[in-house]
């Protein structure tokens, strides 16, 4: 594929390395000195990867659409406020994109595991859930996109907690007053990412942990998402990472190692 990566930080560089290893053409572009990328510089890409910063995503997508790009993989976090506008822009241009707070297969399966754990522990009144995430000091969004998705899924499946990410009054699924899910963000050192979900009771604690050692897993997922986009026509608009994960789980390589 002919690819463009918008964002030359750690994630963008990891994606560039993974693409280069398999022989794809890569253009790795840093943040432009002016307000946005020139569409003329983005023409000809089969897939555009966004690994920039949250406030740049909408403008990056608009510039790439103007250049004729029609397939996008967005691994940036912190752009929730622009998500609906980006989805509309893709739909109008008959373009498709995959977007996820965390593009690693391990993270996607960890989310499903946490959903299952919530279904088991939620009805047991003594077990209280919590989320702790730790990233490098320089990471800007807090909590991380992955932590926010974990919190959303726990709150959606738990009868006694709510996660509002704001000052709203928490209400449980039953309509009774609910406890706000505790989500703690640590910014220190150089950790690429660690997420811990726990269920604590007076006599015992159960914890599930996901730890990223580097960004190679994120890059592998980004490439899988790109391959999914170009392998067959996809509906215009934004797609979750879940269909990509489902295809990966059915692949012969994964089946042989299961």
NORMO-V824260 format. One record per helix or strand of 2 or more residues. SS is the DSSP state (alpha for helix, beta for strand). FROM is the first residue (numbers start at 1). TO is the last residue. If there is no record, write none. Layout:
BEGIN
((SS	FROM	TO) (SS	FROM	TO))
END
This chain:
BEGIN
((beta	2	6) (alpha	10	21) (beta	25	29) (alpha	39	41) (beta	47	50) (alpha	54	66) (beta	71	74) (alpha	80	92) (beta	96	99) (alpha	105	121) (beta	128	135) (alpha	145	157) (beta	161	162) (beta	179	180) (beta	182	187) (beta	194	201) (beta	204	211) (alpha	216	231) (beta	237	239) (alpha	242	249) (alpha	252	257))
END
